[in-house]
Amino acid sequence: MSDRQAATYSNYLIYSSMIVFTLAFFLYAFSVAWQKKSESRTSNFANGQMVLGFVLLTAGVVLRGVSAHRVPWGNMYEFSITGAMAFCGAFLFANFKYKLNWLGLPVSIAILLTLGTAITLLYRPSAPLVPALRSTWLVIHVSAAIISGGVFLLANTIAATYLILDKYERTSGRPDWAKRIPALETLDLLCYRLVAFVFPLWTFAVIAGAIWAEAAWGRYWGWDPKETWAFITWVAYAAYLHARLTVGWKGRKAAWLCLLAGSTFLFNYVYVNVWGSGKHTYSGL
């Protein structure tokens, strides 16, 4: 298989995954709106489509790397498709453990938005890495950051769901479609567990980035915009965990704090990567 063929097949696989994720979205929507049980044939079929979409997307990411003879993390397009893969993988793992079929609807929407943006606005042809990225630390640092981002985004999706349902319960009560979603206390605890689980990995990603910076540029920390916002994200999630464990924040306040922390991660990922300046400007745009 030539490099050009690998790149073409990668694109076809990503397009195919979007078709499958779209089908999963409609199945989840039907299950939420019409099925009386959270565990139904429709939701189980939707889960199967999510697994298939994940497999197709993973294959597309792998072939993207094959086409360029490197890990596929050299620009915003590649970050986006890999991030969507990590987000989907985090959902599938959490769904297997906690039975979160209801979460498939917002997750499938977020994946489709990420992939749609990637193929329409961020796509760049496969090409070699810029010199600063040619390091073993690319695999170590970026893989940890991508996995962390996928789990953070899943936690923020749950936090947003908590706030929506909390508003319903404080006004007119849950609508019929939301009555199968777990209690607010369950959502609150699940959000905390996800953040607590992945926060050490994000800490490692920040430290690994500093070590890589010393090897590449001769300094561990330079307050580059991306470094600064990575640290802000670390502080924000540390504040969330501290508020939960020490101050005893739960429920609405904790959910808002989780969303605030997640917004710093998304700002770093979108704004700093695309419009920011500094040594970490590798968007390719």
Short mmCIF file of the C-alpha atoms (twelve columns), coordinates in Angstrom:
data_MODEL
# 
_entry.id   MODEL 
# 
loop_
_atom_site.group_PDB 
_atom_site.id 
_atom_site.type_symbol 
_atom_site.label_atom_id 
_atom_site.label_alt_id 
_atom_site.label_comp_id 
_atom_site.label_asym_id 
_atom_site.label_seq_id 
_atom_site.Cartn_x 
_atom_site.Cartn_y 
_atom_site.Cartn_z 
_atom_site.pdbx_PDB_model_num 
ATOM 1   C CA . MET A 1   0.000   0.000  0.000  1 
ATOM 2   C CA . SER A 2   1.424   3.368  -1.023 1 
ATOM 3   C CA . ASP A 3   1.410   6.407  1.251  1 
ATOM 4   C CA . ARG A 4   -1.193  8.076  -0.944 1 
ATOM 5   C CA . GLN A 5   -3.451  5.020  -0.814 1 
ATOM 6   C CA . ALA A 6   -3.128  4.852  2.966  1 
ATOM 7   C CA . ALA A 7   -4.139  8.523  3.253  1 
ATOM 8   C CA . THR A 8   -7.117  7.954  0.943  1 
ATOM 9   C CA . TYR A 9   -8.283  4.868  2.835  1 
ATOM 10  C CA . SER A 10  -7.895  6.815  6.084  1 
ATOM 11  C CA . ASN A 11  -10.272 9.475  4.767  1 
ATOM 12  C CA . TYR A 12  -12.790 6.837  3.625  1 
ATOM 13  C CA . LEU A 13  -12.709 5.153  7.032  1 
ATOM 14  C CA . ILE A 14  -13.291 8.446  8.838  1 
ATOM 15  C CA . TYR A 15  -16.200 9.304  6.517  1 
ATOM 16  C CA . SER A 16  -17.608 5.822  7.115  1 
ATOM 17  C CA . SER A 17  -17.298 6.244  10.879 1 
ATOM 18  C CA . MET A 18  -19.299 9.475  10.633 1 
ATOM 19  C CA . ILE A 19  -22.101 7.610  8.847  1 
ATOM 20  C CA . VAL A 20  -22.119 4.989  11.587 1 
ATOM 21  C CA . PHE A 21  -22.032 7.606  14.366 1 
ATOM 22  C CA . THR A 22  -24.957 9.372  12.677 1 
ATOM 23  C CA . LEU A 23  -26.952 6.144  12.742 1 
ATOM 24  C CA . ALA A 24  -26.029 5.700  16.409 1 
ATOM 25  C CA . PHE A 25  -27.249 9.238  17.111 1 
ATOM 26  C CA . PHE A 26  -30.687 8.542  15.603 1 
ATOM 27  C CA . LEU A 27  -30.948 5.241  17.457 1 
ATOM 28  C CA . TYR A 28  -30.054 6.878  20.778 1 
ATOM 29  C CA . ALA A 29  -32.539 9.668  20.072 1 
ATOM 30  C CA . PHE A 30  -35.278 7.143  19.345 1 
ATOM 31  C CA . SER A 31  -34.412 5.172  22.466 1 
ATOM 32  C CA . VAL A 32  -34.499 8.267  24.688 1 
ATOM 33  C CA . ALA A 33  -37.744 9.571  23.186 1 
ATOM 34  C CA . TRP A 34  -39.779 6.387  22.785 1 
ATOM 35  C CA . GLN A 35  -38.347 3.438  24.675 1 
ATOM 36  C CA . LYS A 36  -39.663 2.814  28.182 1 
ATOM 37  C CA . LYS A 37  -36.509 1.145  29.469 1 
ATOM 38  C CA . SER A 38  -32.940 2.421  29.510 1 
ATOM 39  C CA . GLU A 39  -31.813 -1.050 28.416 1 
ATOM 40  C CA . SER A 40  -33.649 -1.780 25.170 1 
ATOM 41  C CA . ARG A 41  -32.933 -3.450 21.859 1 
ATOM 42  C CA . THR A 42  -32.671 -0.030 20.237 1 
ATOM 43  C CA . SER A 43  -30.138 1.315  22.745 1 
ATOM 44  C CA . ASN A 44  -28.142 -1.914 22.560 1 
ATOM 45  C CA . PHE A 45  -28.063 -1.647 18.770 1 
ATOM 46  C CA . ALA A 46  -26.962 1.976  19.139 1 
ATOM 47  C CA . ASN A 47  -24.135 0.811  21.401 1 
ATOM 48  C CA . GLY A 48  -23.113 -1.646 18.721 1 
ATOM 49  C CA . GLN A 49  -22.975 1.176  16.176 1 
ATOM 50  C CA . MET A 50  -20.797 3.198  18.549 1 
ATOM 51  C CA . VAL A 51  -18.385 0.270  18.808 1 
ATOM 52  C CA . LEU A 52  -18.316 -0.074 15.013 1 
ATOM 53  C CA . GLY A 53  -17.787 3.669  14.605 1 
ATOM 54  C CA . PHE A 54  -14.931 3.520  17.106 1 
ATOM 55  C CA . VAL A 55  -13.283 0.663  15.192 1 
ATOM 56  C CA . LEU A 56  -13.602 2.490  11.853 1 
ATOM 57  C CA . LEU A 57  -12.323 5.748  13.321 1 
ATOM 58  C CA . THR A 58  -9.386  3.997  15.001 1 
ATOM 59  C CA . ALA A 59  -8.475  2.340  11.713 1 
ATOM 60  C CA . GLY A 60  -8.679  5.743  10.001 1 
ATOM 61  C CA . VAL A 61  -6.360  7.278  12.594 1 
ATOM 62  C CA . VAL A 62  -3.886  4.406  12.264 1 
ATOM 63  C CA . LEU A 63  -3.799  4.645  8.458  1 
ATOM 64  C CA . ARG A 64  -3.283  8.392  8.713  1 
ATOM 65  C CA . GLY A 65  -0.143  7.633  10.694 1 
ATOM 66  C CA . VAL A 66  0.905   4.927  8.238  1 
ATOM 67  C CA . SER A 67  0.573   7.356  5.338  1 
ATOM 68  C CA . ALA A 68  2.968   9.807  6.994  1 
ATOM 69  C CA . HIS A 69  5.281   7.217  8.624  1 
ATOM 70  C CA . ARG A 70  4.735   8.753  12.066 1 
ATOM 71  C CA . VAL A 71  2.199   9.051  14.860 1 
ATOM 72  C CA . PRO A 72  -0.839  10.984 13.569 1 
ATOM 73  C CA . TRP A 73  -0.507  14.000 15.879 1 
ATOM 74  C CA . GLY A 74  1.127   16.665 13.748 1 
ATOM 75  C CA . ASN A 75  -1.690  19.176 13.199 1 
ATOM 76  C CA . MET A 76  -5.187  20.139 14.315 1 
ATOM 77  C CA . TYR A 77  -6.902  17.740 11.924 1 
ATOM 78  C CA . GLU A 78  -5.002  14.809 13.367 1 
ATOM 79  C CA . PHE A 79  -5.469  16.010 16.941 1 
ATOM 80  C CA . SER A 80  -9.220  16.265 16.306 1 
ATOM 81  C CA . ILE A 81  -9.773  12.809 14.834 1 
ATOM 82  C CA . THR A 82  -7.616  11.237 17.548 1 
ATOM 83  C CA . GLY A 83  -9.402  13.256 20.235 1 
ATOM 84  C CA . ALA A 84  -12.782 12.086 18.927 1 
ATOM 85  C CA . MET A 85  -11.487 8.516  19.052 1 
ATOM 86  C CA . ALA A 86  -10.341 8.976  22.680 1 
ATOM 87  C CA . PHE A 87  -13.678 10.535 23.632 1 
ATOM 88  C CA . CYS A 88  -15.596 7.661  22.063 1 
ATOM 89  C CA . GLY A 89  -13.317 5.120  23.748 1 
ATOM 90  C CA . ALA A 90  -13.841 6.779  27.128 1 
ATOM 91  C CA . PHE A 91  -17.605 6.617  26.648 1 
ATOM 92  C CA . LEU A 92  -17.548 2.960  25.603 1 
ATOM 93  C CA . PHE A 93  -15.445 2.037  28.642 1 
ATOM 94  C CA . ALA A 94  -17.667 3.996  31.036 1 
ATOM 95  C CA . ASN A 95  -20.813 2.613  29.395 1 
ATOM 96  C CA . PHE A 96  -19.567 -0.945 29.782 1 
ATOM 97  C CA . LYS A 97  -18.852 -0.359 33.477 1 
ATOM 98  C CA . TYR A 98  -21.755 1.904  34.493 1 
ATOM 99  C CA . LYS A 99  -24.485 1.285  31.832 1 
ATOM 100 C CA . LEU A 100 -24.716 4.848  30.511 1 
ATOM 101 C CA . ASN A 101 -26.797 4.276  27.379 1 
ATOM 102 C CA . TRP A 102 -28.579 7.594  27.911 1 
ATOM 103 C CA . LEU A 103 -25.228 9.387  27.535 1 
ATOM 104 C CA . GLY A 104 -24.808 8.073  24.004 1 
ATOM 105 C CA . LEU A 105 -26.992 10.852 22.581 1 
ATOM 106 C CA . PRO A 106 -24.834 13.858 23.615 1 
ATOM 107 C CA . VAL A 107 -21.634 11.864 23.074 1 
ATOM 108 C CA . SER A 108 -22.558 10.973 19.495 1 
ATOM 109 C CA . ILE A 109 -23.438 14.624 18.815 1 
ATOM 110 C CA . ALA A 110 -20.075 15.809 20.176 1 
ATOM 111 C CA . ILE A 111 -18.179 13.220 18.126 1 
ATOM 112 C CA . LEU A 112 -19.987 14.195 14.935 1 
ATOM 113 C CA . LEU A 113 -19.335 17.899 15.541 1 
ATOM 114 C CA . THR A 114 -15.643 17.209 16.159 1 
ATOM 115 C CA . LEU A 115 -15.218 15.042 13.065 1 
ATOM 116 C CA . GLY A 116 -17.331 17.353 10.914 1 
ATOM 117 C CA . THR A 117 -15.160 20.309 11.889 1 
ATOM 118 C CA . ALA A 118 -12.026 18.249 11.293 1 
ATOM 119 C CA . ILE A 119 -12.865 17.207 7.729  1 
ATOM 120 C CA . THR A 120 -14.338 20.559 6.616  1 
ATOM 121 C CA . LEU A 121 -12.200 23.218 8.308  1 
ATOM 122 C CA . LEU A 122 -9.072  21.547 9.669  1 
ATOM 123 C CA . TYR A 123 -8.106  18.966 7.057  1 
ATOM 124 C CA . ARG A 124 -4.533  19.063 5.825  1 
ATOM 125 C CA . PRO A 125 -2.788  16.523 3.572  1 
ATOM 126 C CA . SER A 126 -0.547  14.008 5.265  1 
ATOM 127 C CA . ALA A 127 2.982   15.402 5.632  1 
ATOM 128 C CA . PRO A 128 6.160   14.921 7.700  1 
ATOM 129 C CA . LEU A 129 6.402   16.393 11.184 1 
ATOM 130 C CA . VAL A 130 7.967   19.769 11.819 1 
ATOM 131 C CA . PRO A 131 11.445  19.358 13.378 1 
ATOM 132 C CA . ALA A 132 10.363  20.290 16.918 1 
ATOM 133 C CA . LEU A 133 7.893   17.382 17.013 1 
ATOM 134 C CA . ARG A 134 10.368  14.703 15.960 1 
ATOM 135 C CA . SER A 135 10.870  13.187 19.370 1 
ATOM 136 C CA . THR A 136 9.888   10.143 21.387 1 
ATOM 137 C CA . TRP A 137 8.299   12.588 23.813 1 
ATOM 138 C CA . LEU A 138 5.619   13.282 21.188 1 
ATOM 139 C CA . VAL A 139 4.170   9.818  21.777 1 
ATOM 140 C CA . ILE A 140 4.481   10.051 25.557 1 
ATOM 141 C CA . HIS A 141 3.218   13.606 26.061 1 
ATOM 142 C CA . VAL A 142 0.521   13.822 23.410 1 
ATOM 143 C CA . SER A 143 -0.978  10.371 24.045 1 
ATOM 144 C CA . ALA A 144 -1.397  11.222 27.739 1 
ATOM 145 C CA . ALA A 145 -2.932  14.592 26.846 1 
ATOM 146 C CA . ILE A 146 -5.367  13.108 24.306 1 
ATOM 147 C CA . ILE A 147 -6.589  10.379 26.673 1 
ATOM 148 C CA . SER A 148 -6.987  12.954 29.439 1 
ATOM 149 C CA . GLY A 149 -8.931  15.233 27.120 1 
ATOM 150 C CA . GLY A 150 -11.323 12.458 26.128 1 
ATOM 151 C CA . VAL A 151 -12.145 11.628 29.750 1 
ATOM 152 C CA . PHE A 152 -12.371 15.311 30.746 1 
ATOM 153 C CA . LEU A 153 -14.851 15.903 27.936 1 
ATOM 154 C CA . LEU A 154 -16.926 12.922 29.054 1 
ATOM 155 C CA . ALA A 155 -16.978 14.261 32.626 1 
ATOM 156 C CA . ASN A 156 -18.056 17.670 31.362 1 
ATOM 157 C CA . THR A 157 -20.847 16.120 29.310 1 
ATOM 158 C CA . ILE A 158 -22.126 14.469 32.491 1 
ATOM 159 C CA . ALA A 159 -21.766 17.745 34.423 1 
ATOM 160 C CA . ALA A 160 -23.801 19.577 31.771 1 
ATOM 161 C CA . THR A 161 -26.452 16.849 31.932 1 
ATOM 162 C CA . TYR A 162 -26.550 17.277 35.714 1 
ATOM 163 C CA . LEU A 163 -27.207 21.018 35.414 1 
ATOM 164 C CA . ILE A 164 -29.956 20.542 32.823 1 
ATOM 165 C CA . LEU A 165 -31.743 17.936 34.924 1 
ATOM 166 C CA . ASP A 166 -31.223 19.959 38.092 1 
ATOM 167 C CA . LYS A 167 -33.002 22.896 36.449 1 
ATOM 168 C CA . TYR A 168 -35.887 20.642 35.411 1 
ATOM 169 C CA . GLU A 169 -36.235 19.234 38.915 1 
ATOM 170 C CA . ARG A 170 -36.254 22.697 40.487 1 
ATOM 171 C CA . THR A 171 -39.015 23.905 38.131 1 
ATOM 172 C CA . SER A 172 -41.499 21.659 36.377 1 
ATOM 173 C CA . GLY A 173 -39.940 18.271 37.107 1 
ATOM 174 C CA . ARG A 174 -38.167 15.906 34.744 1 
ATOM 175 C CA . PRO A 175 -39.794 15.368 31.356 1 
ATOM 176 C CA . ASP A 176 -40.653 11.800 30.394 1 
ATOM 177 C CA . TRP A 177 -37.536 11.345 28.263 1 
ATOM 178 C CA . ALA A 178 -35.287 12.249 31.218 1 
ATOM 179 C CA . LYS A 179 -36.870 10.002 33.821 1 
ATOM 180 C CA . ARG A 180 -34.665 7.055  32.855 1 
ATOM 181 C CA . ILE A 181 -31.467 9.052  33.428 1 
ATOM 182 C CA . PRO A 182 -29.929 8.245  36.836 1 
ATOM 183 C CA . ALA A 183 -30.471 10.393 39.900 1 
ATOM 184 C CA . LEU A 184 -28.547 13.635 40.249 1 
ATOM 185 C CA . GLU A 185 -26.429 12.154 43.040 1 
ATOM 186 C CA . THR A 186 -25.308 9.363  40.706 1 
ATOM 187 C CA . LEU A 187 -24.319 11.818 37.977 1 
ATOM 188 C CA . ASP A 188 -22.443 13.965 40.475 1 
ATOM 189 C CA . LEU A 189 -20.469 10.991 41.784 1 
ATOM 190 C CA . LEU A 190 -19.698 9.659  38.296 1 
ATOM 191 C CA . CYS A 191 -18.383 13.048 37.180 1 
ATOM 192 C CA . TYR A 192 -16.097 13.181 40.211 1 
ATOM 193 C CA . ARG A 193 -14.816 9.646  39.658 1 
ATOM 194 C CA . LEU A 194 -13.911 10.360 36.029 1 
ATOM 195 C CA . VAL A 195 -11.982 13.513 36.906 1 
ATOM 196 C CA . ALA A 196 -10.243 11.853 39.856 1 
ATOM 197 C CA . PHE A 197 -9.307  8.894  37.655 1 
ATOM 198 C CA . VAL A 198 -7.715  10.921 34.849 1 
ATOM 199 C CA . PHE A 199 -6.253  13.885 36.763 1 
ATOM 200 C CA . PRO A 200 -2.965  12.044 37.565 1 
ATOM 201 C CA . LEU A 201 -2.570  11.308 33.843 1 
ATOM 202 C CA . TRP A 202 -3.066  14.990 32.992 1 
ATOM 203 C CA . THR A 203 -0.470  15.852 35.644 1 
ATOM 204 C CA . PHE A 204 1.920   13.430 33.953 1 
ATOM 205 C CA . ALA A 205 1.160   15.000 30.553 1 
ATOM 206 C CA . VAL A 206 2.083   18.466 31.851 1 
ATOM 207 C CA . ILE A 207 5.306   17.182 33.445 1 
ATOM 208 C CA . ALA A 208 6.230   15.219 30.305 1 
ATOM 209 C CA . GLY A 209 5.655   18.359 28.234 1 
ATOM 210 C CA . ALA A 210 8.050   20.293 30.460 1 
ATOM 211 C CA . ILE A 211 10.725  17.599 30.095 1 
ATOM 212 C CA . TRP A 212 10.239  17.606 26.323 1 
ATOM 213 C CA . ALA A 213 10.499  21.417 26.278 1 
ATOM 214 C CA . GLU A 214 13.862  21.239 28.040 1 
ATOM 215 C CA . ALA A 215 15.125  18.731 25.484 1 
ATOM 216 C CA . ALA A 216 13.815  20.721 22.506 1 
ATOM 217 C CA . TRP A 217 14.311  24.338 23.582 1 
ATOM 218 C CA . GLY A 218 16.669  24.211 26.555 1 
ATOM 219 C CA . ARG A 219 14.126  25.259 29.194 1 
ATOM 220 C CA . TYR A 220 11.492  23.387 31.181 1 
ATOM 221 C CA . TRP A 221 8.938   26.180 31.244 1 
ATOM 222 C CA . GLY A 222 8.601   29.386 29.277 1 
ATOM 223 C CA . TRP A 223 4.992   30.493 29.831 1 
ATOM 224 C CA . ASP A 224 4.209   29.875 26.184 1 
ATOM 225 C CA . PRO A 225 0.413   30.320 25.679 1 
ATOM 226 C CA . LYS A 226 -0.178  26.587 25.382 1 
ATOM 227 C CA . GLU A 227 1.962   25.816 28.410 1 
ATOM 228 C CA . THR A 228 0.181   28.514 30.376 1 
ATOM 229 C CA . TRP A 229 -3.301  27.232 29.546 1 
ATOM 230 C CA . ALA A 230 -2.289  23.622 30.218 1 
ATOM 231 C CA . PHE A 231 -1.260  24.779 33.690 1 
ATOM 232 C CA . ILE A 232 -4.516  26.733 34.105 1 
ATOM 233 C CA . THR A 233 -6.443  23.562 33.228 1 
ATOM 234 C CA . TRP A 234 -4.424  21.628 35.806 1 
ATOM 235 C CA . VAL A 235 -5.174  24.268 38.461 1 
ATOM 236 C CA . ALA A 236 -8.889  24.309 37.561 1 
ATOM 237 C CA . TYR A 237 -9.324  20.546 37.853 1 
ATOM 238 C CA . ALA A 238 -7.188  20.511 41.010 1 
ATOM 239 C CA . ALA A 239 -9.543  23.144 42.430 1 
ATOM 240 C CA . TYR A 240 -12.512 20.940 41.486 1 
ATOM 241 C CA . LEU A 241 -11.035 17.944 43.307 1 
ATOM 242 C CA . HIS A 242 -10.017 20.087 46.278 1 
ATOM 243 C CA . ALA A 243 -13.523 21.554 46.516 1 
ATOM 244 C CA . ARG A 244 -15.016 18.063 46.460 1 
ATOM 245 C CA . LEU A 245 -12.684 16.497 48.992 1 
ATOM 246 C CA . THR A 246 -11.916 19.352 51.365 1 
ATOM 247 C CA . VAL A 247 -14.685 21.926 51.132 1 
ATOM 248 C CA . GLY A 248 -17.392 19.365 50.460 1 
ATOM 249 C CA . TRP A 249 -18.737 20.899 47.260 1 
ATOM 250 C CA . LYS A 250 -21.225 18.647 45.520 1 
ATOM 251 C CA . GLY A 251 -24.081 18.988 43.107 1 
ATOM 252 C CA . ARG A 252 -24.661 22.242 41.258 1 
ATOM 253 C CA . LYS A 253 -21.529 24.098 42.420 1 
ATOM 254 C CA . ALA A 254 -19.275 21.163 41.638 1 
ATOM 255 C CA . ALA A 255 -20.844 20.732 38.186 1 
ATOM 256 C CA . TRP A 256 -20.272 24.397 37.329 1 
ATOM 257 C CA . LEU A 257 -16.671 24.162 38.510 1 
ATOM 258 C CA . CYS A 258 -16.142 21.049 36.379 1 
ATOM 259 C CA . LEU A 259 -17.517 22.877 33.335 1 
ATOM 260 C CA . LEU A 260 -15.257 25.849 34.059 1 
ATOM 261 C CA . ALA A 261 -12.232 23.551 34.164 1 
ATOM 262 C CA . GLY A 262 -13.336 21.868 30.946 1 
ATOM 263 C CA . SER A 263 -13.737 25.237 29.232 1 
ATOM 264 C CA . THR A 264 -10.069 26.031 29.895 1 
ATOM 265 C CA . PHE A 265 -9.091  22.758 28.206 1 
ATOM 266 C CA . LEU A 266 -11.275 23.506 25.170 1 
ATOM 267 C CA . PHE A 267 -9.964  27.072 24.965 1 
ATOM 268 C CA . ASN A 268 -6.420  25.739 24.907 1 
ATOM 269 C CA . TYR A 269 -7.315  23.120 22.329 1 
ATOM 270 C CA . VAL A 270 -9.270  25.381 19.964 1 
ATOM 271 C CA . TYR A 271 -8.248  29.020 20.389 1 
ATOM 272 C CA . VAL A 272 -4.594  28.648 21.350 1 
ATOM 273 C CA . ASN A 273 -3.953  25.975 18.711 1 
ATOM 274 C CA . VAL A 274 -5.641  27.864 15.871 1 
ATOM 275 C CA . TRP A 275 -5.156  31.559 16.652 1 
ATOM 276 C CA . GLY A 276 -2.444  31.562 19.299 1 
ATOM 277 C CA . SER A 277 1.231   32.208 18.770 1 
ATOM 278 C CA . GLY A 278 4.295   30.622 20.264 1 
ATOM 279 C CA . LYS A 279 6.392   27.509 20.021 1 
ATOM 280 C CA . HIS A 280 3.340   25.209 20.172 1 
ATOM 281 C CA . THR A 281 1.623   26.529 17.042 1 
ATOM 282 C CA . TYR A 282 1.353   23.294 15.051 1 
ATOM 283 C CA . SER A 283 -2.229  23.584 13.781 1 
ATOM 284 C CA . GLY A 284 -1.127  23.578 10.157 1 
ATOM 285 C CA . LEU A 285 -3.766  26.215 9.367  1 
# 
